[in-house]
Structures are given as structure tokens and as C-alpha cells.
């Protein structure tokens, strides 16, 4: 499959990443040309547009990580709002489409909303990103002041927490401070591969119940 990029049509082979110069207006045109779809993923920053067509592995890993977060929050009797797909944008500054967003501390600020104003509403408390094609960076979320970013690459989770205007690597999540998340993730992914995601989440619930 050849890549085709125009304001009328975007076609990219799975796993492809393209980087092209462009204005904010160009980014908006490409984004809107997808209609109700979310592929390819788009990112805008500093006069540059990045396009990425995810592999099936990308979506599977994002869903498993998000399911883990949901199970852990439910075990704490904590409410939340989760969004995917979703576009974060600040006109002329940044546009980014994370794999999953969670509102945990600020869930009440967005409950029931069909649209979120990123200049007025609070940012997500937690963003999950899968990096298979070197498309993603925690710095993408700095303009939005997202408190915590999970970056999952090569089966390893890196947790970034916002402090003093920059992201710093943390061993633990602020939302699950007593949990060794990498161990939990390794076990869930192993179980999901052998028995399916539903069984993996059931076993996780039993282990922390």
C-alpha cells in the first residue's frame, strides 16, 4: 500500500509514520478529512504534522492498560471518566491524540460533557500512550499540564509526573502508589496472551479483591 496524503484522502499502510511541514490550518484540514474516523493518528507541534497508522498491537496494548487502570480504580471505589479516542488541541500550539485519557481527581469536571475546552477545562489526570513507532513523547502533553503520563514501549512502562513545569520519571503512580505496576502489567499481559483479556482482568480482580 502506498501512502496518500491530501485534504480529501489519507491512506497509510499499518505501522507507517510520516512527518511533514504544515500550519495549524493544514493540521485541522487533515484532521477533519477523516470524518468520524481516528486513523491515521495526527499530531501537530511547531509547524510540523506527524501522521501515524497504528498496528493492531497498538490498540490491544492500549486497551489492556486501560482495563488495568479501570480495575484498580474500581478496587479503590474511585469514580472516573475515561475517553478514547480523543483530541487535545490548543489552537496554533499543539494537537495530540492520546490512546487513553482518564479523569480521576477531576472526573466531576467532565462528567456528561460531549466536548472539552482545553483552554478552560482541567486536563486529564492520567494519559496512556503506546509507543511502537517512536511517534510519542511525554513532552507532547506539557502544554496541557497533564499530571501523569504513562508511556508503554517494548513491554516496559515509564511513568512521568509533572513537577515544577517539567516531566520527571517516577517509580510509582500517584494514583496507585503502593503498587508495583510493571509486575501487574507483566502478569496481565502474559495472562491475556494465553487466556484472553477478559480472563486476565478477572484474575486481576481476584488478586486484589
C-alpha positions in Angstrom: 0.0 0.0 0.0 1.3 3.5 -0.9 0.8 6.5 1.4 -1.6 9.1 0.1 -1.8 12.4 2.0 -4.2 15.1 0.8 -7.1 17.2 2.3 -9.5 14.8 0.6 -7.9 11.5 1.4 -5.4 10.0 3.8 -4.1 6.5 3.2 -1.2 4.9 5.0 0.0 1.3 5.5 -0.2 0.0 9.1 2.8 0.9 11.1 3.8 3.9 8.9 4.8 7.2 10.4 5.1 10.4 8.3 6.5 13.8 9.2 5.5 16.8 7.1 5.8 20.5 7.4 2.4 22.2 7.9 0.4 25.0 9.5 -2.2 24.7 12.2 -4.8 25.2 9.4 -3.2 22.2 7.5 -3.5 20.1 10.6 -7.1 21.0 11.1 -7.9 20.1 7.4 -6.2 16.7 7.7 -7.9 16.0 11.0 -11.4 16.9 9.6 -10.8 14.9 6.4 -11.0 11.7 8.5 -14.7 12.3 9.2 -15.8 10.2 12.1 -12.6 8.0 11.9 -9.5 8.3 14.0 -6.9 6.7 11.7 -4.3 7.8 11.0 -3.4 9.4 14.2 -2.3 13.1 13.9 -0.1 15.3 15.9 0.8 19.0 15.5 3.6 20.9 17.0 5.7 23.9 16.0 4.9 23.9 12.3 5.2 20.2 11.9 2.5 17.5 11.4 3.1 13.9 12.3 0.8 11.1 11.0 0.9 7.5 12.3 -1.1 4.5 11.2 -1.2 2.1 14.2 -0.7 -1.6 14.1 -3.2 -3.9 15.8 -0.7 -4.5 18.6 -1.0 -0.8 19.4 -4.7 -0.9 20.1 -4.5 -4.1 22.0 -1.9 -2.9 24.4 -3.7 0.4 25.0 -6.9 -1.4 25.8 -5.2 -3.8 28.2 -3.5 -1.0 30.1 -6.7 1.0 30.3 -8.6 -2.1 31.6 -5.9 -2.5 34.3 -6.5 1.1 35.4 -10.2 0.6 35.5 -9.9 -2.5 37.6 -7.5 -0.8 40.0 -9.7 2.3 40.4 -12.8 0.2 40.9 -10.9 -1.8 43.6 -10.4 1.6 45.4 -14.1 2.5 44.9 -12.9 5.6 43.0 -15.0 7.1 40.3 -13.5 8.2 37.0 -14.2 9.3 33.4 -12.3 7.7 30.5 -12.0 8.8 26.9 -10.8 7.2 23.7 -10.3 8.3 21.0 -9.9 12.0 22.0 -8.1 15.0 20.5 -6.4 17.5 22.8 -5.7 20.8 21.0 -4.6 24.3 21.7 -5.0 26.4 18.5 -1.7 27.3 16.8 0.2 25.5 19.6 -0.5 21.8 19.8 -2.7 18.9 18.7 -2.3 15.4 20.0 -4.5 12.3 20.2 -3.5 10.1 23.1 -4.5 6.4 23.3 -6.4 6.8 26.5 -7.3 9.6 28.9 -8.5 9.3 32.5 -10.1 11.9 34.7 -9.7 10.6 38.3 -9.4 13.5 40.7 -11.3 15.8 38.3 -13.9 13.4 37.0 -16.7 15.7 38.1 -15.4 18.5 35.8 -16.1 16.5 32.7 -18.9 14.1 33.6 -21.6 14.2 31.0 -19.7 16.5 28.7 -19.7 15.9 24.9 -16.9 18.5 24.3 -14.0 19.6 26.4 -12.4 23.0 26.1 -8.7 22.5 26.7 -8.2 26.2 27.4 -10.9 26.2 30.2 -11.5 22.7 31.5 -8.9 20.8 33.5 -6.5 18.4 31.7 -6.9 14.6 32.1 -5.3 13.3 35.3 -3.7 10.4 33.5 -2.8 9.8 29.9 -1.8 6.4 28.5 0.4 6.3 25.3 1.7 3.2 23.5 4.9 3.9 21.6 5.6 1.3 18.9 6.8 3.6 16.1 8.6 6.3 18.1 5.7 8.7 17.4 5.1 9.6 21.1 6.8 11.7 23.7 5.7 12.7 27.2 6.6 16.3 26.2 3.6 16.3 23.9 1.4 16.7 27.0 3.4 19.5 28.6 1.3 22.3 27.1 -1.8 20.8 28.7 -0.2 20.3 32.1 -1.3 16.6 32.3 -0.2 15.5 35.8 0.8 11.9 34.9 1.7 10.3 31.6 2.3 6.5 31.1 4.5 5.7 28.2 4.5 2.0 27.2 7.3 0.9 24.9 8.8 -2.6 24.3 6.7 -4.1 27.1 8.0 -1.6 29.7 6.1 1.1 31.4 7.7 4.5 32.1 5.7 6.8 34.4 6.2 10.6 34.0 4.9 13.0 36.6 4.7 16.7 36.2 6.7 18.7 38.7 7.8 22.4 38.5 6.9 22.6 34.9 8.7 19.5 33.6 8.2 15.8 33.5 10.2 13.5 35.8 10.4 9.8 35.8 8.7 8.2 38.8 8.8 4.6 40.1 5.2 4.7 41.2 1.9 6.2 40.0 0.4 8.9 42.2 -2.9 7.1 41.7 -1.6 3.6 42.8 1.4 4.5 45.0 1.6 1.1 46.7 1.5 -1.0 43.6 4.4 -2.2 41.5 2.7 -1.5 38.2 5.3 -3.2 36.0 4.7 -6.5 37.8 1.0 -6.2 37.5 1.3 -5.3 33.8 3.6 -8.2 33.0 1.2 -10.7 34.7 -1.9 -9.3 32.9 -0.2 -9.2 29.5 1.0 -12.8 30.0 -2.4 -14.0 31.0 -4.2 -12.1 28.2 -1.9 -13.6 25.6 -2.6 -17.1 26.9 -6.2 -16.9 28.0 -7.7 -13.7 26.7 -8.1 -10.2 28.2 -11.3 -10.9 30.0 -9.7 -13.7 31.9 -6.7 -11.5 32.7 -8.9 -8.8 34.2 -11.0 -11.4 36.2 -7.8 -12.8 37.7 -6.5 -9.3 38.5 -9.8 -8.5 40.3 -9.5 -11.7 42.3 -5.8 -11.0 43.2 -6.6 -7.5 44.7 -10.1 -8.2 45.9 
